[in-house]
Structures are given as C-alpha cells and as structure tokens.
Amino acid sequence: MSRAEQMSESEFRTLAGKIYARIDKAFEAVDPDDAECEISQGALTISLPDGAKWILSQQPPVRQLWLAVASLGRAYHFDYDTVRDVWIDDKAPERELISHLSTLLRDNARIDVSL
C-alpha cells in the first residue's frame, strides 16, 4: 500500500471531501425515517432511528479518516491508498472504507444503500 502521509493537508482534505460527498449523495436515496446523513465541521454523521450516530471524521495530522460506530463498540482508521485510489483500514488492509461501511449499514442497521 502506498502511504498517504506524504500528501499535503490540502490534498488530504480534498480526498476526504470527495468521499464525504459520495456518501452524502448516496443517502439522498435513503428514506430520512431510516437514516440521515449530515456533513458538518469536518465530520460526516449518519443518524439512525434508534438514536445511534455513526461518525466519519477527518484526522489531518495523520492523514486518516476515522469511522466511529459507538453502538457496535467499534472504531476504524483508514489510510488513503494512492495506488488503488481507495481508503484502506490501517489494521486490516483487505477492508476498504466504502465496502465496509455498506456492509455495516446493511448488516447492523438494515439499510441497503449504494455508496
């Protein structure tokens, strides 16, 4: 995996913004009674009907995106893979952000969204 630490903060924020926009756009097709997505102050928050909030946040100093799923007691840290053009879990390189988030939403929140 190509490490993204060498990218500038501006490049990092641009890439993070693109992934946020992709996820936010996908949630336009989701009934707001099932889930809502909001981007605010560098974080993307997915709010579920049971009150759970899943938060994807930017961590510029380490050039990572962190996904916190408190309702499941889990947190994931994703590095940008410049070769594959995807965000990859720093502990499980086979875990890619978009596919993992899709699986978590489907399996734990019963939300099928095309990210």
C-alpha positions in Angstrom: 0.0 0.0 0.0 1.3 3.4 -0.8 1.3 5.6 2.3 -0.5 8.9 2.1 1.4 10.7 4.9 3.4 12.5 2.3 0.3 14.2 0.9 -0.3 17.8 1.8 -3.1 18.7 4.2 -4.9 20.3 1.3 -4.7 17.1 -0.8 -6.0 15.1 2.2 -8.9 17.4 2.7 -9.8 17.3 -1.0 -9.8 13.5 -0.9 -11.8 13.4 2.3 -14.3 15.9 0.8 -14.8 13.6 -2.2 -15.6 10.6 -0.1 -17.9 12.6 2.1 -19.8 13.9 -0.9 -20.0 10.4 -2.3 -21.6 9.0 0.9 -23.8 12.1 1.4 -25.1 11.8 -2.2 -25.9 8.1 -1.8 -28.0 8.9 1.3 -30.3 11.2 -0.8 -31.9 7.9 -1.9 -32.5 6.7 1.7 -35.8 7.5 3.5 -35.0 10.0 6.3 -37.1 7.8 8.6 -34.5 5.1 8.1 -31.3 7.2 8.3 -29.9 10.7 7.7 -26.5 11.8 6.7 -25.0 15.2 7.5 -21.7 16.8 6.9 -20.6 19.4 9.4 -17.3 20.8 10.8 -15.1 18.1 9.1 -17.2 15.2 10.1 -19.9 13.1 8.4 -22.6 11.8 10.7 -25.1 9.1 9.9 -28.0 9.2 12.3 -30.2 6.2 12.8 -33.8 6.0 14.1 -32.6 4.3 17.3 -30.5 7.4 18.2 -27.2 5.8 17.1 -24.8 8.0 15.4 -22.0 6.7 13.1 -19.3 9.3 12.6 -16.7 9.5 9.9 -14.1 12.2 10.9 -11.0 13.7 9.3 -7.7 13.3 11.2 -5.4 15.7 9.2 -2.2 15.2 11.3 -2.1 11.5 10.5 -3.9 11.8 7.1 -6.6 9.3 8.2 -10.4 9.0 8.2 -11.8 7.5 11.4 -15.1 5.7 11.5 -16.7 5.5 14.9 -19.6 3.2 15.4 -20.2 3.5 19.1 -23.4 1.5 19.0 -21.3 -1.5 18.0 -18.3 -0.6 20.2 -16.1 -0.3 17.1 -13.8 2.3 15.6 -11.8 2.0 12.3 -8.9 4.1 11.0 -8.5 4.4 7.2 -5.4 5.4 5.3 -5.6 6.6 1.7 -4.1 4.1 -0.8 -2.7 6.3 -3.6 -2.2 3.3 -5.9 -5.7 1.8 -5.6 -7.4 5.2 -5.0 -9.3 3.9 -2.0 -9.4 4.3 1.8 -8.0 1.2 3.5 -8.2 0.1 7.2 -4.8 0.5 8.8 -5.3 -2.7 10.7 -7.0 -4.8 8.0 -5.7 -4.0 4.5 -8.4 -6.0 2.9 -11.1 -3.7 4.5 -11.9 -0.8 2.2 -14.0 2.1 3.6 -16.9 2.2 1.2 -17.5 -1.5 1.0 -17.1 -1.9 4.8 -19.5 1.0 5.5 -22.0 -0.6 3.1 -21.7 -3.9 4.9 -22.1 -2.4 8.3 -25.2 -0.4 7.3 -26.8 -3.5 5.7 -25.9 -6.0 8.4 -26.4 -3.7 11.5 -28.8 -1.0 10.5 -30.7 -2.9 7.8 -30.0 -0.1 5.3 -29.2 -1.0 1.8 -27.5 2.0 0.2 -25.4 2.1 -2.9 -22.3 4.0 -1.9 
